[in-house]
Amino acid sequence: MDQLFATLVGVHSFWRYIVLLAGVVGVVAALGAWAGMLKISPRLPGTVYIAALDAQVLIGILLLVGGLGAALPGGLKFEHPTAMVLSAVVGHVGLVMARRSADVRRSAMTVAIAILASLILVLLGVLRVTQGR
């Protein structure tokens, strides 16, 4: 069981780079769709980002349930999970709002803003954990 959690910690630590990369690419792609430079669904960049973020949040929840959240120093054991779940909520709400928009350009801008807001929360959560150690 310890080996499983050690593997999950390693995957969780690595996957943050995937989430950050998906977020940056997602913002650029959504802005490209908004500007008409990319002929993609305006919600596709958000969907890719949210998929990566949801996987990261799920791994984090598994680590918390397994008791490894106690390894975070001080208040970070509450602050980090809260920031990460909030970032997922912001991303999901943005995609729902984009889906409800009839205008393609508005939908793309909504996705870009949602990814950017979510990504800022992710960056804050990651920086706090990496600097808090």
DSSP file (Angstrom, degrees, kcal/mol; ACC not computed):
  #  RESIDUE AA STRUCTURE BP1 BP2  ACC     N-H-->O    O-->H-N    N-H-->O    O-->H-N    TCO  KAPPA ALPHA  PHI   PSI    X-CA   Y-CA   Z-CA
    1    1 A M     >        0   0    0      0, 0.0     4,-2.1     0, 0.0     5,-0.2   0.000 360.0 360.0 360.0 -38.7    0.0    0.0    0.0
    2    2 A D  H  >  +     0   0    0      1,-0.2     4,-2.4     2,-0.2     5,-0.2   0.876 360.0  53.9 -62.4 -37.0    2.9    2.4    0.8
    3    3 A Q  H  > S+     0   0    0      2,-0.2     4,-2.2     1,-0.2    -1,-0.2   0.890 106.5  52.3 -64.6 -38.9    4.3    1.7   -2.7
    4    4 A L  H  > S+     0   0    0      2,-0.2     4,-2.5     1,-0.2    -2,-0.2   0.932 111.8  45.0 -62.2 -46.8    0.9    2.7   -4.3
    5    5 A F  H  X S+     0   0    0     -4,-2.1     4,-2.4     2,-0.2    -2,-0.2   0.866 110.8  53.8 -68.5 -34.9    0.8    6.0   -2.4
    6    6 A A  H  X S+     0   0    0     -4,-2.4     4,-1.9     2,-0.2    -1,-0.2   0.904 110.6  47.6 -63.7 -39.7    4.5    6.7   -3.2
    7    7 A T  H  X S+     0   0    0     -4,-2.2     4,-2.7     2,-0.2    -2,-0.2   0.913 110.6  51.4 -65.4 -43.1    3.7    6.1   -6.9
    8    8 A L  H  X S+     0   0    0     -4,-2.5     4,-2.9     1,-0.2    -2,-0.2   0.889 108.1  52.0 -62.4 -39.1    0.6    8.4   -6.6
    9    9 A V  H  X S+     0   0    0     -4,-2.4     4,-2.4     2,-0.2    -1,-0.2   0.921 111.2  47.9 -62.4 -43.1    2.7   11.1   -5.0
   10   10 A G  H  X S+     0   0    0     -4,-1.9     4,-2.2     2,-0.2    -2,-0.2   0.920 113.9  45.8 -63.3 -44.3    5.2   10.9   -7.9
   11   11 A V  H  X S+     0   0    0     -4,-2.7     4,-3.2     2,-0.2    -2,-0.2   0.912 112.8  51.1 -64.3 -42.4    2.4   11.0  -10.5
   12   12 A H  H  X S+     0   0    0     -4,-2.9     4,-0.9     1,-0.2    -2,-0.2   0.898 111.0  48.4 -62.2 -41.6    0.8   13.9   -8.7
   13   13 A S  H  < S+     0   0    0     -4,-2.4     4,-0.3    -5,-0.2     3,-0.2   0.895 117.6  41.1 -66.6 -40.2    4.0   15.8   -8.6
   14   14 A F  H >X S+     0   0    0     -4,-2.2     3,-1.7     1,-0.2     4,-0.7   0.902 106.6  61.9 -73.2 -41.6    4.7   15.1  -12.3
   15   15 A W  H 3X S+     0   0    0     -4,-3.2     4,-2.4     1,-0.3    -1,-0.2   0.714  86.7  74.3 -63.4 -21.5    1.1   15.7  -13.5
   16   16 A R  H 3X S+     0   0    0     -4,-0.9     4,-2.5     1,-0.2    -1,-0.3   0.858  94.2  53.3 -60.0 -32.8    1.1   19.3  -12.3
   17   17 A Y  H <> S+     0   0    0     -3,-1.7     4,-2.5    -4,-0.3    -1,-0.2   0.864 107.0  51.1 -69.6 -35.0    3.4   20.1  -15.3
   18   18 A I  H  X S+     0   0    0     -4,-0.7     4,-2.9     2,-0.2    -2,-0.2   0.920 111.0  48.6 -64.5 -43.6    0.8   18.5  -17.6
   19   19 A V  H  X S+     0   0    0     -4,-2.4     4,-2.3     2,-0.2    -2,-0.2   0.932 112.9  47.1 -63.0 -46.2   -1.9   20.6  -16.1
   20   20 A L  H  X S+     0   0    0     -4,-2.5     4,-2.3     2,-0.2    -2,-0.2   0.914 114.3  47.0 -62.5 -43.4    0.1   23.8  -16.4
   21   21 A L  H  X S+     0   0    0     -4,-2.5     4,-2.7     1,-0.2     5,-0.3   0.925 112.1  49.6 -64.3 -44.8    1.0   23.0  -20.0
   22   22 A A  H  X S+     0   0    0     -4,-2.9     4,-2.2     1,-0.2    -1,-0.2   0.866 111.3  51.4 -62.3 -35.7   -2.6   22.2  -20.8
   23   23 A G  H  X S+     0   0    0     -4,-2.3     4,-2.4    -5,-0.2    -2,-0.2   0.927 111.9  43.8 -67.4 -45.8   -3.7   25.4  -19.2
   24   24 A V  H  X S+     0   0    0     -4,-2.3     4,-2.3     2,-0.2    -2,-0.2   0.943 117.5  45.2 -65.7 -47.3   -1.3   27.6  -21.2
   25   25 A V  H  X S+     0   0    0     -4,-2.7     4,-2.8     1,-0.2     5,-0.2   0.890 112.5  53.8 -62.3 -38.7   -2.0   25.8  -24.5
   26   26 A G  H  X S+     0   0    0     -4,-2.2     4,-2.7    -5,-0.3     5,-0.2   0.904 108.5  47.3 -63.7 -42.9   -5.7   26.0  -23.7
   27   27 A V  H  X S+     0   0    0     -4,-2.4     4,-2.4     2,-0.2     5,-0.2   0.941 114.8  46.6 -63.7 -46.4   -5.7   29.8  -23.1
   28   28 A V  H  X S+     0   0    0     -4,-2.3     4,-2.2     1,-0.2    -2,-0.2   0.919 114.8  47.0 -62.4 -43.8   -3.7   30.3  -26.3
   29   29 A A  H  X S+     0   0    0     -4,-2.8     4,-2.4     2,-0.2    -1,-0.2   0.905 112.0  49.6 -66.0 -41.6   -6.0   28.0  -28.3
   30   30 A A  H  X S+     0   0    0     -4,-2.7     4,-2.3     2,-0.2    -1,-0.2   0.901 112.4  47.8 -65.2 -39.8   -9.2   29.6  -27.0
   31   31 A L  H  X S+     0   0    0     -4,-2.4     4,-2.4     2,-0.2     6,-0.2   0.876 110.5  52.7 -66.7 -36.3   -7.9   33.0  -27.8
   32   32 A G  H  X>S+     0   0    0     -4,-2.2     5,-2.0     2,-0.2     6,-1.5   0.887 110.4  47.3 -64.1 -39.3   -6.9   31.7  -31.3
   33   33 A A  H ><5S+     0   0    0     -4,-2.4     3,-0.6     4,-0.2    -2,-0.2   0.890 111.4  51.5 -67.5 -39.2  -10.5   30.4  -31.7
   34   34 A W  H 3<5S+     0   0    0     -4,-2.3    -2,-0.2     1,-0.2    -1,-0.2   0.907 111.4  46.8 -62.6 -42.0  -11.8   33.8  -30.5
   35   35 A A  H 3<5S-     0   0    0     -4,-2.4    -1,-0.2    -5,-0.1    -2,-0.2   0.563 114.6-117.3 -78.0  -8.1   -9.7   35.7  -33.0
   36   36 A G  T <<5S+     0   0    0     -4,-0.6    -3,-0.2    -3,-0.6    -4,-0.1   0.578  85.3 116.0  82.7   9.6  -10.7   33.3  -35.8
   37   37 A M  S   <S+     0   0    0     -5,-2.0     2,-0.5    -6,-0.2    -4,-0.2   0.748  71.7  49.4 -82.4 -24.6   -7.1   32.1  -36.3
   38   38 A L  S    S-     0   0    0     -6,-1.5     2,-1.1    -9,-0.1    -2,-0.2  -0.958  70.9-149.4-117.5 132.5   -8.0   28.5  -35.3
   39   39 A K        +     0   0    0     -2,-0.5     2,-0.3    -3,-0.0    -6,-0.1  -0.586  56.9 117.2 -98.8  70.8  -10.9   26.6  -36.7
   40   40 A I  S    S-     0   0    0     -2,-1.1    -2,-0.1   -11,-0.1     0, 0.0  -0.857  77.7 -81.3-128.3 164.5  -11.6   24.5  -33.6
   41   41 A S    >   -     0   0    0     -2,-0.3     3,-1.2     1,-0.2    -8,-0.1  -0.492  39.6-132.6 -62.1 133.1  -14.5   24.1  -31.3
   42   42 A P  T 3  S+     0   0    0      0, 0.0     4,-0.4     0, 0.0    -1,-0.2   0.741 105.1  51.2 -64.2 -20.0  -14.2   26.9  -28.8
   43   43 A R  T 3> S+     0   0    0      1,-0.2     4,-2.2     2,-0.1     5,-0.2   0.614  86.7  85.1 -91.9 -11.7  -14.8   24.5  -26.0
   44   44 A L  H <> S+     0   0    0     -3,-1.2     4,-2.3     1,-0.2     5,-0.2   0.916  88.3  50.0 -58.5 -47.4  -12.1   22.0  -27.0
   45   45 A P  H  > S+     0   0    0      0, 0.0     4,-2.2     0, 0.0    -1,-0.2   0.899 112.7  48.3 -59.6 -38.0   -9.2   23.7  -25.3
   46   46 A G  H  > S+     0   0    0     -4,-0.4     4,-2.9     2,-0.2    -2,-0.2   0.878 109.4  52.5 -68.0 -37.3  -11.2   24.0  -22.1
   47   47 A T  H  X S+     0   0    0     -4,-2.2     4,-2.2     2,-0.2    -1,-0.2   0.909 110.3  47.5 -65.3 -42.2  -12.2   20.3  -22.2
   48   48 A V  H  X S+     0   0    0     -4,-2.3     4,-1.9     2,-0.2    -2,-0.2   0.930 114.8  46.5 -64.6 -44.8   -8.6   19.2  -22.6
   49   49 A Y  H  X S+     0   0    0     -4,-2.2     4,-2.7    -5,-0.2    -2,-0.2   0.935 112.7  48.9 -62.9 -46.4   -7.5   21.4  -19.7
   50   50 A I  H  X S+     0   0    0     -4,-2.9     4,-3.2     1,-0.2     5,-0.2   0.867 108.0  54.9 -64.2 -36.1  -10.3   20.3  -17.5
   51   51 A A  H  X S+     0   0    0     -4,-2.2     4,-1.8     2,-0.2    -1,-0.2   0.933 111.6  43.9 -61.9 -45.1   -9.6   16.6  -18.2
   52   52 A A  H  X S+     0   0    0     -4,-1.9     4,-1.8     2,-0.2    -2,-0.2   0.916 116.3  47.3 -65.0 -42.8   -6.0   17.1  -17.1
   53   53 A L  H  X S+     0   0    0     -4,-2.7     4,-2.8     1,-0.2     5,-0.2   0.903 109.6  52.7 -66.5 -41.9   -7.0   19.1  -14.0
   54   54 A D  H  X S+     0   0    0     -4,-3.2     4,-2.5     1,-0.2    -1,-0.2   0.890 108.1  51.2 -62.0 -38.9   -9.7   16.6  -13.0
   55   55 A A  H  X S+     0   0    0     -4,-1.8     4,-2.3    -5,-0.2    -1,-0.2   0.918 111.7  47.9 -62.9 -42.1   -7.2   13.8  -13.1
   56   56 A Q  H  X S+     0   0    0     -4,-1.8     4,-2.4     2,-0.2    -2,-0.2   0.916 112.0  48.4 -64.7 -43.7   -4.9   15.8  -10.9
   57   57 A V  H  X S+     0   0    0     -4,-2.8     4,-2.6     2,-0.2    -2,-0.2   0.904 110.6  52.2 -64.2 -40.6   -7.6   16.7   -8.4
   58   58 A L  H  X S+     0   0    0     -4,-2.5     4,-2.4     2,-0.2    -2,-0.2   0.924 110.0  47.7 -61.8 -44.4   -8.7   13.0   -8.3
   59   59 A I  H  X S+     0   0    0     -4,-2.3     4,-2.2     1,-0.2    -1,-0.2   0.919 111.8  51.3 -62.3 -42.1   -5.2   11.9   -7.5
   60   60 A G  H  X S+     0   0    0     -4,-2.4     4,-2.3     1,-0.2    -2,-0.2   0.894 108.9  50.4 -61.6 -40.3   -4.9   14.6   -4.9
   61   61 A I  H  X S+     0   0    0     -4,-2.6     4,-2.9     2,-0.2     5,-0.2   0.907 108.7  52.2 -64.9 -41.0   -8.2   13.4   -3.3
   62   62 A L  H  X S+     0   0    0     -4,-2.4     4,-1.9     1,-0.2    -2,-0.2   0.903 110.3  48.7 -60.8 -39.9   -6.9    9.9   -3.2
   63   63 A L  H  <>S+     0   0    0     -4,-2.2     5,-2.3     2,-0.2     6,-0.6   0.897 112.0  48.7 -66.8 -39.5   -3.8   11.1   -1.5
   64   64 A L  H ><5S+     0   0    0     -4,-2.3     3,-1.4     4,-0.2     5,-0.3   0.934 112.2  47.3 -63.9 -46.0   -5.9   13.0    1.1
   65   65 A V  H 3<5S+     0   0    0     -4,-2.9    -1,-0.2     1,-0.3    -2,-0.2   0.850 108.5  56.8 -64.7 -33.2   -8.2   10.1    1.8
   66   66 A G  T 3<5S-     0   0    0     -4,-1.9    -1,-0.3    -5,-0.2    -2,-0.2   0.514 120.9-109.3 -76.5  -3.7   -5.1    7.9    2.1
   67   67 A G  T X 5S+     0   0    0     -3,-1.4     3,-1.0    -4,-0.3    -3,-0.2   0.451  88.1 116.6  94.8   0.4   -3.8   10.2    4.8
   68   68 A L  G > < +     0   0    0     -5,-2.3     3,-1.5     1,-0.2    -4,-0.2   0.572  56.7  80.4 -82.0  -6.2   -0.9   11.8    2.9
   69   69 A G  G >  S+     0   0    0     -6,-0.6     3,-1.5    -5,-0.3    -1,-0.2   0.763  80.3  69.7 -65.0 -23.9   -2.5   15.2    3.1
   70   70 A A  G <  S+     0   0    0     -3,-1.0    -1,-0.3     1,-0.3    -2,-0.2   0.672  83.7  71.3 -67.6 -15.6   -1.0   15.4    6.6
   71   71 A A  G <  S+     0   0    0     -3,-1.5    -1,-0.3    -4,-0.1    -2,-0.2   0.685  76.7  96.1 -74.2 -17.1    2.4   15.6    5.0
   72   72 A L  S <  S-     0   0    0     -3,-1.5     5,-0.3    -4,-0.2     2,-0.1  -0.545  86.2-110.5 -72.6 137.8    1.6   19.1    3.9
   73   73 A P    >   -     0   0    0      0, 0.0     3,-1.9     0, 0.0     4,-0.3  -0.432  60.9 -44.2 -74.0 142.4    3.0   21.7    6.4
   74   74 A G  T >  S-     0   0    0      1,-0.3     3,-1.2     2,-0.2     4,-0.1  -0.017 124.0  -3.7  49.1-130.9    0.7   23.8    8.6
   75   75 A G  T >> S+     0   0    0      1,-0.3     4,-2.6     2,-0.1     3,-1.8   0.564 113.7  86.5 -73.9  -8.8   -2.4   25.3    7.0
   76   76 A L  H <> S+     0   0    0     -3,-1.9     4,-1.9     1,-0.3    -1,-0.3   0.761  73.1  72.5 -64.4 -23.2   -1.4   24.0    3.5
   77   77 A K  H <4 S+     0   0    0     -3,-1.2    -1,-0.3    -4,-0.3    -2,-0.1   0.718 114.8  24.8 -65.5 -17.1   -3.2   20.8    4.3
   78   78 A F  H <> S+     0   0    0     -3,-1.8     4,-1.8    -4,-0.1    -2,-0.2   0.713 121.7  54.5-108.6 -38.8   -6.4   22.7    3.9
   79   79 A E  H  X S+     0   0    0     -4,-2.6     4,-2.6     2,-0.2     5,-0.2   0.924 106.6  49.4 -64.9 -47.4   -5.4   25.6    1.7
   80   80 A H  H  X S+     0   0    0     -4,-1.9     4,-2.3     1,-0.2     5,-0.2   0.948 113.2  43.9 -63.1 -52.1   -3.9   23.5   -1.2
   81   81 A P  H  > S+     0   0    0      0, 0.0     4,-2.6     0, 0.0     5,-0.3   0.891 114.3  51.9 -61.3 -36.4   -6.9   21.1   -1.6
   82   82 A T  H  X S+     0   0    0     -4,-1.8     4,-2.5     1,-0.2    -2,-0.2   0.934 110.6  47.1 -64.4 -45.3   -9.3   24.0   -1.4
   83   83 A A  H  X S+     0   0    0     -4,-2.6     4,-2.1     1,-0.2    -1,-0.2   0.890 113.8  48.5 -62.8 -39.3   -7.5   26.0   -4.0
   84   84 A M  H  X S+     0   0    0     -4,-2.3     4,-1.8     2,-0.2    -2,-0.2   0.913 112.8  45.5 -70.7 -42.4   -7.3   23.0   -6.3
   85   85 A V  H  X S+     0   0    0     -4,-2.6     4,-2.3     1,-0.2    -2,-0.2   0.909 113.0  51.9 -66.4 -40.2  -10.9   22.0   -6.0
   86   86 A L  H  X S+     0   0    0     -4,-2.5     4,-2.6    -5,-0.3    -2,-0.2   0.886 106.8  53.4 -62.5 -38.6  -11.9   25.7   -6.5
   87   87 A S  H  X S+     0   0    0     -4,-2.1     4,-2.1     1,-0.2    -1,-0.2   0.894 109.3  48.8 -63.9 -38.4   -9.8   25.8   -9.6
   88   88 A A  H  X S+     0   0    0     -4,-1.8     4,-2.6     2,-0.2    -2,-0.2   0.906 110.8  50.4 -66.5 -41.0  -11.7   22.8  -11.0
   89   89 A V  H  X S+     0   0    0     -4,-2.3     4,-2.8     2,-0.2     5,-0.2   0.929 110.1  49.9 -62.6 -45.1  -15.0   24.4  -10.1
   90   90 A V  H  X S+     0   0    0     -4,-2.6     4,-2.2     1,-0.2    -1,-0.2   0.921 112.5  47.8 -59.7 -44.8  -14.1   27.6  -11.9
   91   91 A G  H  X S+     0   0    0     -4,-2.1     4,-1.9     2,-0.2    -2,-0.2   0.921 113.4  46.5 -62.9 -44.8  -13.0   25.7  -15.0
   92   92 A H  H  X S+     0   0    0     -4,-2.6     4,-2.2     2,-0.2    -2,-0.2   0.912 111.3  51.0 -65.5 -42.7  -16.1   23.6  -15.1
   93   93 A V  H  X S+     0   0    0     -4,-2.8     4,-2.6     1,-0.2    -1,-0.2   0.905 108.9  52.8 -61.6 -40.9  -18.4   26.6  -14.6
   94   94 A G  H  X S+     0   0    0     -4,-2.2     4,-2.3    -5,-0.2    -1,-0.2   0.897 108.9  49.0 -61.3 -40.9  -16.6   28.4  -17.4
   95   95 A L  H  X S+     0   0    0     -4,-1.9     4,-2.2     2,-0.2    -1,-0.2   0.887 110.6  50.3 -67.7 -37.3  -17.2   25.4  -19.7
   96   96 A V  H  X S+     0   0    0     -4,-2.2     4,-1.6     2,-0.2    -2,-0.2   0.925 111.6  48.4 -64.5 -43.3  -20.9   25.3  -18.8
   97   97 A M  H  X S+     0   0    0     -4,-2.6     4,-0.6     1,-0.2    -2,-0.2   0.895 111.3  50.5 -63.7 -38.8  -21.2   29.0  -19.5
   98   98 A A  H >< S+     0   0    0     -4,-2.3     3,-0.8     1,-0.2    -1,-0.2   0.883 107.6  53.5 -66.3 -37.8  -19.4   28.6  -22.8
   99   99 A R  H 3< S+     0   0    0     -4,-2.2    -1,-0.2     1,-0.2    -2,-0.2   0.847 107.1  52.1 -65.1 -33.5  -21.8   25.7  -23.8
  100  100 A R  H 3< S+     0   0    0     -4,-1.6     2,-0.4    -5,-0.1    -1,-0.2   0.619  89.6  97.3 -79.0 -12.6  -24.8   27.9  -23.1
  101  101 A S    <<  -     0   0    0     -3,-0.8     6,-0.0    -4,-0.6    -3,-0.0  -0.632  57.7-161.7 -81.9 132.1  -23.5   30.7  -25.3
  102  102 A A  S    S+     0   0    0     -2,-0.4     2,-0.5     4,-0.0    -1,-0.1   0.739  71.8  82.1 -81.2 -24.3  -24.9   30.8  -28.9
  103  103 A D     >  -     0   0    0      1,-0.1     4,-2.3     2,-0.0     5,-0.1  -0.715  69.3-151.5 -88.2 126.7  -22.1   33.0  -30.2
  104  104 A V  H  > S+     0   0    0     -2,-0.5     4,-2.4     1,-0.2     5,-0.2   0.900  95.9  49.5 -64.8 -42.7  -18.9   31.1  -31.0
  105  105 A R  H  > S+     0   0    0      2,-0.2     4,-2.3     1,-0.2    -1,-0.2   0.917 112.3  47.5 -64.9 -42.2  -16.6   34.1  -30.3
  106  106 A R  H  > S+     0   0    0      2,-0.2     4,-2.5     1,-0.2    -1,-0.2   0.900 110.9  52.5 -65.3 -39.7  -18.2   34.7  -26.9
  107  107 A S  H  X S+     0   0    0     -4,-2.3     4,-2.2     1,-0.2    -2,-0.2   0.920 109.6  48.9 -60.8 -44.2  -17.9   31.0  -26.1
  108  108 A A  H  X S+     0   0    0     -4,-2.4     4,-2.3     1,-0.2    -2,-0.2   0.899 111.9  48.4 -64.1 -40.7  -14.2   31.0  -27.0
  109  109 A M  H  X S+     0   0    0     -4,-2.3     4,-2.6     2,-0.2     5,-0.2   0.892 109.5  52.9 -67.3 -38.7  -13.6   34.1  -24.8
  110  110 A T  H  X S+     0   0    0     -4,-2.5     4,-2.5     2,-0.2    -2,-0.2   0.917 110.3  48.2 -61.1 -43.0  -15.5   32.5  -21.9
  111  111 A V  H  X S+     0   0    0     -4,-2.2     4,-2.8     2,-0.2     5,-0.3   0.924 111.2  50.5 -63.3 -44.3  -13.3   29.4  -22.2
  112  112 A A  H  X S+     0   0    0     -4,-2.3     4,-2.4     1,-0.2    -2,-0.2   0.918 113.0  45.5 -60.8 -43.9  -10.1   31.5  -22.3
  113  113 A I  H  X S+     0   0    0     -4,-2.6     4,-2.8     2,-0.2     5,-0.2   0.909 113.5  49.8 -66.4 -41.8  -11.2   33.5  -19.2
  114  114 A A  H  X S+     0   0    0     -4,-2.5     4,-2.5    -5,-0.2     5,-0.2   0.922 112.7  46.2 -64.4 -44.1  -12.2   30.4  -17.3
  115  115 A I  H  X S+     0   0    0     -4,-2.8     4,-3.2     2,-0.2     5,-0.2   0.933 113.8  49.3 -63.8 -44.1   -9.0   28.6  -18.1
  116  116 A L  H  X S+     0   0    0     -4,-2.4     4,-2.1    -5,-0.3    -2,-0.2   0.924 112.9  46.0 -62.3 -45.2   -7.0   31.6  -17.1
  117  117 A A  H  X S+     0   0    0     -4,-2.8     4,-1.7     2,-0.2    -1,-0.2   0.922 116.3  45.7 -63.3 -43.5   -8.8   32.1  -13.8
  118  118 A S  H  X S+     0   0    0     -4,-2.5     4,-2.3    -5,-0.2    -2,-0.2   0.911 111.3  52.8 -64.4 -42.7   -8.5   28.4  -13.0
  119  119 A L  H  X S+     0   0    0     -4,-3.2     4,-2.9     1,-0.2    -1,-0.2   0.860 105.0  54.9 -63.9 -36.1   -4.9   28.4  -14.0
  120  120 A I  H  X S+     0   0    0     -4,-2.1     4,-2.5     2,-0.2    -1,-0.2   0.920 109.0  48.0 -62.7 -42.8   -4.1   31.3  -11.7
  121  121 A L  H  X S+     0   0    0     -4,-1.7     4,-2.5     2,-0.2    -2,-0.2   0.906 112.0  49.9 -63.0 -40.9   -5.6   29.3   -8.8
  122  122 A V  H  X S+     0   0    0     -4,-2.3     4,-2.9     2,-0.2     5,-0.3   0.943 110.7  49.3 -62.2 -47.3   -3.6   26.3   -9.8
  123  123 A L  H  X S+     0   0    0     -4,-2.9     4,-2.9     1,-0.2     5,-0.2   0.915 111.6  48.7 -59.6 -43.7   -0.4   28.3   -9.9
  124  124 A L  H  X S+     0   0    0     -4,-2.5     4,-2.3     1,-0.2    -1,-0.2   0.926 113.4  47.4 -61.7 -44.1   -1.1   29.9   -6.5
  125  125 A G  H  X S+     0   0    0     -4,-2.5     4,-1.6     2,-0.2    -2,-0.2   0.897 115.1  45.0 -64.6 -40.8   -1.7   26.4   -5.0
  126  126 A V  H  X S+     0   0    0     -4,-2.9     4,-2.9     2,-0.2     5,-0.3   0.924 113.2  49.8 -70.0 -44.6    1.3   24.9   -6.6
  127  127 A L  H  X S+     0   0    0     -4,-2.9     4,-2.3    -5,-0.3     5,-0.2   0.899 109.4  52.1 -62.4 -39.2    3.6   27.8   -5.6
  128  128 A R  H  X S+     0   0    0     -4,-2.3     4,-1.3    -5,-0.2    -1,-0.2   0.908 113.6  43.8 -63.4 -40.1    2.4   27.7   -2.0
  129  129 A V  H  X S+     0   0    0     -4,-1.6     4,-0.6     2,-0.2    -2,-0.2   0.930 115.8  45.9 -71.9 -44.1    3.1   24.0   -1.7
  130  130 A T  H  < S+     0   0    0     -4,-2.9    -2,-0.2     1,-0.2    -1,-0.2   0.820 120.5  39.5 -71.6 -28.5    6.5   24.1   -3.4
  131  131 A Q  H  < S+     0   0    0     -4,-2.3    -1,-0.2    -5,-0.3    -2,-0.2   0.653 107.0  65.6 -90.3 -17.1    7.6   27.2   -1.4
  132  132 A G  H  <        0   0    0     -4,-1.3    -2,-0.2    -5,-0.2    -1,-0.2   0.588 360.0 360.0 -80.7  -9.5    6.0   26.0    1.8
  133  133 A R     <        0   0    0     -4,-0.6    -1,-0.2    -3,-0.2    -2,-0.1   0.461 360.0 360.0 -88.9 360.0    8.3   23.0    2.1
